[in-house]
Amino acid sequence: MEKLNRVELWDGDNEQPQQVIINTECGAFGDNGCIDFLRTNFDEDIDAESLNPGKQKYEKMISGMYMGEIARRYIEKLASKKLLFKGEISETLKTPNKFYTKYISEIEDKENTEESNFQKTRQVLDEIGIDNVTLEDCRIVQHVCQLVSSRSAYLVSSGIACLINRINRSEVTVAVDGSVYRYHPKFQDLMVEKISQLINNGLKFKLMLSNDGSGKGAALVAAVAWRLKHQGGN
């Protein structure tokens, strides 16, 4: 929500409540190159091989659609240097998009620890054709997943924090949709931590899980438009 007097492109009426809902299309942030200094070689390769090269760069660094592939490429590179699995690389590990983002959530589960012999990590690796892994292999794979997920959480949090500072209201509720936020065991905590660090003093926020946020948003807009048409005559 933004105040009309702060929307440079607004050309509608200026009646109450003098606010407008803005779709920031933040996934396209960085398409002008301003976040290129944050991108790794893997980010650039994934972008170049995508259906829309050079577009949605920010989204490709944070979205659940890409997190698994980012992790796969790191794991494959470590294995190719014989730093993982004694250099063993299965056909599945070689195959793009076959290390699913859900694997990251499973590997980072709070019960998947050295005490449990990294049981969930071993199950995931078995699914992608790698067995006879060592404890050190499991530690490294978990660390890679943690780096990928925390980077995603911190990047998306930076965008949210900027919007909270821009809105500059004492309290703001942020609705969050998506399987990563819903199922990853630490994603919400990582977001709360980083947003709290980045917002201005005196501002408060709350993250709220939104089921089918896009569908409900579309329904809300349609309902408001219908009411204005039939009640206001416009």
Helices and strands as residue ranges (DSSP letters): E 2-3, G 4-6, E 19-20, G 26-28, G 36-38, H 41-48, H 57-62, H 64-80, G 85-87, H 91-94, H 101-107, G 114-116, H 119-127, H 135-167, E 171-176, H 179-183, H 187-198, E 204-209, H 213-232
